[in-house]
Amino acid sequence: MDPNSPEADAVRARLTDEREQRAALIAKLDDEHAQDGPIDALGGDAGADTTNAAAVLGVRNDLIQQIEEIDAALQRVDDGTYGIDELTGEPIDPKRLAAEPTARTNI
């Protein structure tokens, strides 16, 4: 894909929007975690607090990985390699890219 094409601009805009959404979710999780205070701060169930904190950390890490994939896709747009299967060099099915804009392969 030509990095200067209107199609590239549209992909860039979609990826940037998705990146911003995930960054906002991370900020929200961080804010909520900061408001919760330390584990068992209110004399509650430390086990439940720990389980909740672990779940939040897992979600946060997933969001960070998604942002990294989005950043890599944005770099491929800039490099002109977006939409090209990294294993075969063939074009990635446009339906796959529509469903998964960070796809690196057809499979």
C-alpha positions, -999 to +999 in steps of 0.1 A: +000+000+000+013+034-009+019+052+024+007+085+008-026+071-005-060+080+008-064+043+017-033+045+039-047+077+055-079+059+063-061+029+078-038+052+098-069+071+111-086+038+121-055+025+138-048+058+156-084+058+169-081+022+182-048+031+198-063+061+216-092+040+228-069+015+244-047+042+259-078+057+275-088+023+289-053+020+305-056+054+320-090+046+334-077+013+349-048+032+364-071+058+379-094+032+394-065+013+408-050+044+424-084+052+440-087+016+454-056+021+475-034-007+488-047-043+491-068-048+522-066-011+530-102-011+543-099-044+562-117-063+535-109-096+519-072-095+509-076-126+487-104-110+467-084-078+465-054-097+452-074-116+427-090-084+414-056-066+412-042-096+392-072-095+368-068-057+363-031-062+356-038-089+331-063-066+312-038-038+313-010-060+299-034-071+271-041-035+262-004-027+261+002-056+238-026-044+216-011-009+215+022-025+205+005-043+176-012-012+165+021+007+166+037-020+145+008-018+120+012+020+118+049+014+110+039-010+082+016+017+068+045+042+068+069+016+053+044+007+026+042-029+037+008-028+054-015-055+040+013-078+029+016-112+045+049-113+065+053-150+058+044-153+021+047-118+007+011-121-007-016-095-001-036-101+031-073-106+023-090-072+027-119-088+047-093-100+072-078-066+075-112-051+079-119-075+108-083-074+122-065-042+111-033-053+128-031-086+110+004-096+099-006-127+079-035-143+061-037-170+088 
